[in-house]
Amino acid sequence: MSDKPTYEQLEDSLSKAHDEVEELITLYNAATAIGSNLSYKETLESVAMHVTNALNSAGCEISIWHRDQNKIESLIDYNKFYPNEMNKPGQLYDLRDYPSTVHVLKTGQPLQTQVNDPKADSAEIELMIDQNVLSMLILPLKTEHCTEGLLKIYEDVEPRVYTNREIQLVESLAFQAAVELENAYLYEEAQHEISLRKKTEEMLRKNQEKYIDFYNNAPDFYASIDAKTAEIIDCNQTLCDALGYKKSEITGRVIFDIYTPDSADYAKKNVFPKFQKNGVIQDEEFQLQRKDGSKIDISLNVSAIRDQNGKPIYSRSIFRDITERKRAEAQREKLFQDLQKSLNEVKMLSGLLPICASCKKIRDDKGYWNQIESYISKHSEANFSHGICPECSDKIYGDEDWYIDMKKEENK
């Protein structure tokens, strides 16, 4: 008996080899599509097309599993007979209506269903009838980490039972699709992270611009002073403008350089040591000296930035311009002094004055009798000019000829 294979055996071996080559080509093409620069949608379309062609099926649908919603969403629905008319993605299916599909997702086992299978879920059969599907093979899209969704192969011409070899091929392709879904999810998540980071960075940039604008253009003078050296670490533009310096001319100098000599001496001896010890200064009044030599009255308030041991490192110093307030205070003080001087110069007569009923002299506090003119002049600002009234003139000069003649002339 000959050990040579028969013609039928050779033909069968060649057929198997051809099928294996076709499977390898299909897997290679699918892997090439996934590894290419195609978009996410184009890659899934390519996988669906390769699966459909490899099994010579009517079509292939790829769906993603939304665990949080307990739904699956159709992403690709490829039909071999209408390759340019793919159904629009986005169709959602509530998994509560499809227990067999849930079983595939949770167990990772493929499921074959025939439209005339009495054991099949009624919801699955109803969906198949609605879509004119006669046979259906559902496989999970599994990666090494989790199940991403479903891959469904369907027949709409005649019923079909898929072989184990065909199922294994589709499982390999389903793995490829699952990897793409996982990559797409990771990419989408990364893009979301990038987008969120960009928005956060933009928000921080805008907030920083607002802070810088507020710091530089605040009505008060801001500065940060080194707690050890008293050097000006930073200051706002308002301080620079007020003093007439550029910022580069102020930073790096000791704070006492921008005080008047008297204020600098006082700050060195009293205020700065207090800040170094306590980290707080409240309502200290100084004078700053401008570049042109003129002065600005200021009120100083300081809080400290401290190290982990609570020791001041540098200050948050706020200088408030009180020049106008000091000027107004000086004007009020001058006005008060002028008023006080005027009041001191005003002499007022008050109380009961003892006056002689005959000679009209007034008795003073010491018991002396004074002429009324003298007393009033002494105790008030009044001055007297002497004259004589008509009645007294008649009594004194009435018998004099010259007076009689003068009166006649007046009466003409």
C-alpha positions as CSV (number, residue, x, y, z in Angstrom):
1,M,0.0,0.0,0.0
2,S,1.5,3.4,-1.0
3,D,2.1,6.2,1.6
4,K,1.8,8.9,-1.0
5,P,-1.2,11.2,-0.4
6,T,-4.1,11.0,-2.7
7,Y,-5.1,13.8,-5.0
8,E,-8.0,14.6,-2.7
9,Q,-5.7,14.8,0.3
10,L,-3.3,17.1,-1.6
11,E,-6.2,19.3,-2.8
12,D,-7.5,19.5,0.8
13,S,-4.0,20.4,2.1
14,L,-3.6,23.1,-0.5
15,S,-7.0,24.4,0.3
16,K,-6.1,24.6,4.0
17,A,-2.8,26.2,3.2
18,H,-4.6,28.7,1.0
19,D,-7.0,29.5,3.8
20,E,-4.2,30.0,6.3
21,V,-2.4,32.3,3.9
22,E,-5.6,34.3,3.4
23,E,-6.1,34.5,7.2
24,L,-2.5,35.7,7.6
25,I,-3.0,38.3,4.8
26,T,-6.2,39.4,6.5
27,L,-4.5,39.7,9.9
28,Y,-1.5,41.5,8.3
29,N,-3.8,44.0,6.5
30,A,-5.7,44.6,9.7
31,A,-2.6,45.1,11.7
32,T,-1.2,47.3,9.0
33,A,-4.3,49.5,9.1
34,I,-4.1,49.8,12.8
35,G,-0.4,50.6,12.7
36,S,-0.9,53.2,10.0
37,N,-1.6,56.9,10.3
38,L,-5.3,56.4,9.5
39,S,-7.8,58.1,11.7
40,Y,-9.6,56.2,14.4
41,K,-12.7,55.9,12.3
42,E,-10.9,54.9,9.2
43,T,-9.0,52.2,11.1
44,L,-12.2,50.7,12.5
45,E,-13.8,50.8,9.0
46,S,-10.7,48.9,7.7
47,V,-11.0,46.3,10.4
48,A,-14.8,45.9,9.7
49,M,-14.1,45.5,6.0
50,H,-11.3,42.9,6.5
51,V,-13.5,40.9,8.8
52,T,-16.4,40.9,6.4
53,N,-14.1,39.9,3.5
54,A,-12.3,37.2,5.4
55,L,-15.5,35.4,6.3
56,N,-17.3,36.4,3.1
57,S,-20.1,37.8,5.3
58,A,-22.7,40.4,4.5
59,G,-21.4,42.9,7.0
60,C,-19.7,43.8,10.3
61,E,-20.7,46.2,13.1
62,I,-18.3,47.5,15.8
63,S,-19.7,49.0,19.0
64,I,-18.2,50.5,22.1
65,W,-19.4,49.6,25.7
66,H,-20.4,52.5,27.9
67,R,-20.2,50.9,31.3
68,D,-21.4,53.9,33.2
69,Q,-24.6,54.1,31.1
70,N,-25.0,50.3,30.7
71,K,-25.3,50.8,27.0
72,I,-23.5,50.0,23.8
73,E,-23.0,52.5,21.0
74,S,-22.6,51.6,17.3
75,L,-19.4,53.1,15.9
76,I,-19.1,51.3,12.5
77,D,-21.7,49.4,10.5
78,Y,-20.1,48.1,7.3
79,N,-22.1,46.3,4.6
80,K,-20.2,44.5,1.8
81,F,-23.0,45.1,-0.7
82,Y,-23.2,48.8,0.1
83,P,-19.6,49.6,1.2
84,N,-20.1,53.4,0.5
85,E,-23.3,53.6,2.5
86,M,-22.3,52.8,6.0
87,N,-25.0,53.4,8.6
88,K,-24.4,56.5,10.7
89,P,-22.7,55.7,14.1
90,G,-24.2,56.7,17.4
91,Q,-27.1,54.3,17.7
92,L,-27.4,53.4,21.4
93,Y,-28.8,50.1,22.8
94,D,-29.8,49.6,26.4
95,L,-28.2,46.4,27.6
96,R,-31.1,45.7,30.0
97,D,-33.0,44.6,26.9
98,Y,-30.3,42.3,25.6
99,P,-29.2,39.8,28.3
100,S,-27.3,37.6,25.7
101,T,-25.2,40.5,24.7
102,V,-24.4,41.3,28.3
103,H,-23.3,37.7,28.8
104,V,-20.8,38.1,25.9
105,L,-19.4,41.3,27.4
106,K,-19.0,39.8,30.9
107,T,-17.8,36.3,30.0
108,G,-15.8,37.2,26.9
109,Q,-17.3,34.2,25.1
110,P,-18.6,34.5,21.5
111,L,-22.3,34.0,20.7
112,Q,-23.9,32.7,17.5
113,T,-27.6,33.4,17.0
114,Q,-30.0,32.3,14.2
115,V,-33.2,34.2,13.6
116,N,-35.2,31.0,13.9
117,D,-33.5,29.8,17.1
118,P,-36.3,29.3,19.6
119,K,-33.7,29.5,22.5
120,A,-32.5,32.9,21.6
121,D,-33.5,36.0,23.5
122,S,-36.7,37.5,22.1
123,A,-35.1,41.0,22.1
124,E,-32.2,39.7,20.0
125,I,-34.5,38.0,17.6
126,E,-36.7,41.1,17.3
127,L,-33.6,43.2,16.5
128,M,-32.4,40.8,13.9
129,I,-35.8,40.8,12.2
130,D,-35.9,44.5,12.3
131,Q,-32.5,44.7,10.6
132,N,-33.2,41.8,8.1
133,V,-30.4,39.7,9.7
134,L,-30.6,35.9,9.4
135,S,-27.5,34.9,11.3
136,M,-25.3,36.8,13.7
137,L,-21.9,36.2,15.4
138,I,-21.1,38.4,18.4
139,L,-17.6,38.6,19.9
140,P,-16.2,40.8,22.7
141,L,-13.6,43.3,21.8
142,K,-11.0,42.3,24.4
143,T,-7.6,43.7,25.2
144,E,-5.2,42.4,27.9
145,H,-6.8,44.9,30.3
146,C,-10.6,44.9,29.7
147,T,-13.5,44.4,27.3
148,E,-13.9,47.6,25.2
149,G,-17.0,46.7,23.2
150,L,-18.5,44.2,20.6
151,L,-17.8,43.0,17.1
152,K,-20.8,41.6,15.3
153,I,-20.8,39.7,12.0
154,Y,-24.1,39.2,10.3
155,E,-25.7,37.5,7.3
156,D,-28.7,38.8,5.5
157,V,-28.9,36.5,2.4
158,E,-29.1,33.0,4.0
159,P,-28.5,31.6,7.5
160,R,-25.0,30.5,8.4
161,V,-23.2,28.7,11.2
162,Y,-19.6,29.9,11.7
163,T,-16.8,27.3,12.2
164,N,-14.4,27.4,15.1
165,R,-11.6,28.3,12.7
166,E,-13.7,31.3,11.4
167,I,-14.4,32.3,15.0
168,Q,-10.7,32.2,15.9
169,L,-9.9,34.4,12.9
170,V,-12.5,36.9,13.9
171,E,-11.3,36.8,17.5
172,S,-7.8,37.8,16.3
173,L,-9.3,40.6,14.3
174,A,-11.6,41.6,17.2
175,F,-8.5,41.9,19.3
176,Q,-7.0,44.2,16.8
177,A,-10.1,46.4,16.9
178,A,-10.2,46.3,20.7
179,V,-6.6,47.6,20.7
180,E,-7.6,50.4,18.4
181,L,-10.5,51.2,20.7
182,E,-8.3,51.2,23.7
183,N,-5.7,53.4,22.0
184,A,-8.5,55.7,20.8
185,Y,-9.8,56.0,24.4
186,L,-6.3,56.6,25.8
187,Y,-5.7,59.2,23.0
188,E,-9.1,60.9,23.7
189,E,-8.3,60.9,27.4
190,A,-4.8,62.3,26.7
191,Q,-6.3,64.9,24.4
192,H,-8.8,65.8,27.2
193,E,-6.0,66.1,29.7
194,I,-4.0,68.3,27.3
195,S,-7.1,70.4,26.6
196,L,-7.8,70.7,30.3
197,R,-4.2,71.6,31.0
198,K,-4.2,74.2,28.2
199,K,-7.4,75.7,29.6
200,T,-5.9,75.7,33.1
201,E,-2.6,77.2,31.9
202,E,-4.6,79.9,30.0
203,M,-6.7,80.6,33.0
204,L,-3.5,80.8,35.2
205,R,-1.9,83.1,32.6
206,K,-4.9,85.4,32.6
207,N,-5.0,85.4,36.4
208,Q,-1.3,86.1,36.5
209,E,-1.8,89.0,34.1
210,K,-4.6,90.4,36.2
211,Y,-2.4,89.9,39.4
212,I,0.6,91.6,37.7
213,D,-1.7,94.5,36.5
214,F,-3.2,94.9,39.9
215,Y,0.2,94.8,41.6
216,N,1.9,97.2,39.2
217,N,-1.0,99.7,38.9
218,A,-2.4,99.6,42.4
219,P,-3.0,103.1,44.0
220,D,-0.7,102.2,46.9
221,F,3.1,101.5,46.7
222,Y,4.0,97.9,47.0
223,A,7.5,96.5,47.8
224,S,9.1,93.3,49.1
225,I,12.1,93.8,51.4
226,D,14.7,91.2,52.3
227,A,14.4,90.6,56.1
228,K,18.2,90.2,56.5
229,T,19.7,92.8,54.2
230,A,16.8,95.3,53.9
231,E,17.3,95.2,50.1
232,I,14.3,95.9,47.9
233,I,13.6,92.6,46.2
234,D,10.6,93.8,44.1
235,C,8.3,96.8,43.9
236,N,5.3,97.9,41.8
237,Q,5.3,100.5,39.0
238,T,3.3,102.9,41.1
239,L,6.2,103.3,43.5
240,C,8.6,103.8,40.6
241,D,6.4,106.4,39.0
242,A,5.9,108.2,42.3
243,L,9.6,108.4,43.1
244,G,10.7,109.1,39.5
245,Y,12.9,106.0,39.2
246,K,13.0,103.1,36.9
247,K,12.4,99.7,38.5
248,S,16.0,98.7,37.9
249,E,17.1,101.8,39.8
250,I,15.1,100.7,42.9
251,T,15.4,96.9,43.1
252,G,18.7,95.8,44.8
253,R,19.0,99.0,46.9
254,V,18.4,99.0,50.6
255,I,15.0,100.5,51.5
256,F,16.5,103.3,53.6
257,D,18.0,104.8,50.4
258,I,14.5,106.0,49.3
259,Y,13.7,107.5,52.7
260,T,14.5,111.1,53.7
261,P,17.6,111.2,56.0
262,D,15.5,111.6,59.2
263,S,13.1,108.8,58.3
264,A,15.9,106.5,57.3
265,D,17.6,107.0,60.6
266,Y,14.4,106.4,62.5
267,A,13.6,103.3,60.4
268,K,17.1,101.8,60.9
269,K,16.9,102.2,64.7
270,N,13.3,101.4,65.4
271,V,11.1,100.1,62.6
272,F,13.3,97.6,60.7
273,P,14.5,95.8,63.9
274,K,10.9,95.5,64.9
275,F,10.0,93.9,61.6
276,Q,12.9,91.4,61.9
277,K,11.7,90.4,65.3
278,N,7.9,90.4,64.9
279,G,7.3,90.4,61.1
280,V,4.6,93.1,61.5
281,I,4.6,96.9,61.2
282,Q,1.4,98.9,61.5
283,D,0.7,102.6,60.6
284,E,4.3,103.9,60.8
285,E,4.6,107.3,59.2
286,F,7.7,108.2,57.2
287,Q,8.8,110.4,54.4
288,L,10.1,109.0,51.0
289,Q,12.4,111.1,49.0
290,R,11.9,111.4,45.2
291,K,14.7,111.4,42.7
292,D,14.3,115.2,42.4
293,G,14.6,115.6,46.2
294,S,11.0,116.3,46.9
295,K,9.2,114.4,49.7
296,I,6.2,112.1,50.0
297,D,4.5,111.5,53.3
298,I,3.6,107.8,53.6
299,S,2.0,105.4,56.1
300,L,3.6,102.0,56.2
301,N,2.0,98.6,56.9
302,V,4.0,95.4,56.7
303,S,3.5,91.7,57.0
304,A,6.1,89.0,56.6
305,I,6.6,85.9,54.5
306,R,8.1,83.4,56.9
307,D,10.2,80.2,56.7
308,Q,9.1,76.9,58.1
309,N,10.4,78.0,61.5
310,G,8.2,81.2,61.5
311,K,11.2,83.5,60.9
312,P,10.6,86.4,58.5
313,I,12.2,86.0,55.1
314,Y,10.9,89.0,53.3
315,S,8.2,91.6,53.6
316,R,4.9,92.5,52.0
317,S,5.2,96.2,52.4
318,I,2.4,98.7,51.6
319,F,3.3,102.4,51.5
320,R,0.2,104.6,51.3
321,D,0.7,108.2,50.1
322,I,-0.7,110.5,52.9
323,T,0.9,113.7,51.6
324,E,-2.5,115.3,51.0
325,R,-3.8,114.2,54.3
326,K,-0.7,115.6,56.1
327,R,-1.2,118.8,54.2
328,A,-4.8,119.0,55.2
329,E,-3.9,118.3,58.8
330,A,-1.3,121.1,58.7
331,Q,-3.9,123.4,57.3
332,R,-6.4,122.5,60.0
333,E,-3.7,122.9,62.7
334,K,-2.8,126.4,61.4
335,L,-6.5,127.3,61.2
336,F,-6.9,126.1,64.8
337,Q,-3.9,128.0,66.0
338,D,-5.1,131.2,64.2
339,L,-8.5,130.8,65.8
340,Q,-7.1,130.2,69.2
341,K,-4.9,133.3,68.8
342,S,-8.0,135.3,67.8
343,L,-9.9,134.0,70.7
344,N,-7.1,134.9,73.1
345,E,-7.1,138.4,71.8
346,V,-10.8,138.8,72.2
347,K,-11.8,140.3,75.6
348,M,-15.4,140.0,76.7
349,L,-17.3,141.9,79.4
350,S,-19.7,139.8,81.3
351,G,-21.4,139.6,84.7
352,L,-22.7,142.4,87.0
353,L,-20.7,145.7,86.8
354,P,-20.9,147.9,89.9
355,I,-21.2,151.5,88.6
356,C,-21.6,154.7,90.5
357,A,-25.0,156.3,90.1
358,S,-23.6,159.8,90.2
359,C,-20.2,159.9,88.5
360,K,-20.6,156.7,86.5
361,K,-17.3,155.2,87.6
362,I,-17.0,151.4,87.6
363,R,-15.5,149.5,90.5
364,D,-13.0,146.8,89.4
365,D,-12.2,143.4,91.0
366,K,-9.7,145.0,93.3
367,G,-12.1,147.5,94.6
368,Y,-10.8,150.5,92.7
369,W,-13.1,153.0,91.0
370,N,-12.2,153.6,87.3
371,Q,-13.5,155.9,84.7
372,I,-15.9,154.0,82.5
373,E,-13.8,154.7,79.4
374,S,-10.7,153.3,81.1
375,Y,-12.5,150.2,82.4
376,I,-14.1,149.2,79.1
377,S,-10.9,149.8,77.1
378,K,-9.0,147.6,79.6
379,H,-11.5,144.8,79.5
380,S,-12.4,144.8,75.8
381,E,-11.1,145.7,72.4
382,A,-13.3,148.8,72.3
383,N,-11.6,152.3,72.0
384,F,-13.2,155.6,72.7
385,S,-13.3,158.9,70.8
386,H,-14.6,161.8,72.8
387,G,-17.4,164.1,71.7
388,I,-20.2,166.1,73.4
389,C,-23.9,165.7,72.9
390,P,-26.3,168.7,72.2
391,E,-27.9,168.7,75.6
392,C,-24.6,168.8,77.4
393,S,-23.4,171.5,74.9
394,D,-26.4,173.7,75.9
395,K,-25.7,173.2,79.6
396,I,-22.0,174.0,79.4
397,Y,-21.9,176.7,76.7
398,G,-25.5,178.0,76.7
399,D,-24.6,181.4,78.2
400,E,-21.7,182.1,75.9
401,D,-22.3,184.7,73.2
402,W,-20.4,182.7,70.5
403,Y,-22.5,179.7,71.3
404,I,-25.8,181.7,71.1
405,D,-24.7,183.1,67.7
406,M,-23.7,179.6,66.4
407,K,-27.1,178.3,67.4
408,K,-28.9,181.2,65.6
409,E,-26.9,180.4,62.5
410,E,-27.9,176.7,62.7
411,N,-31.6,177.6,63.0
412,K,-31.7,180.0,60.0
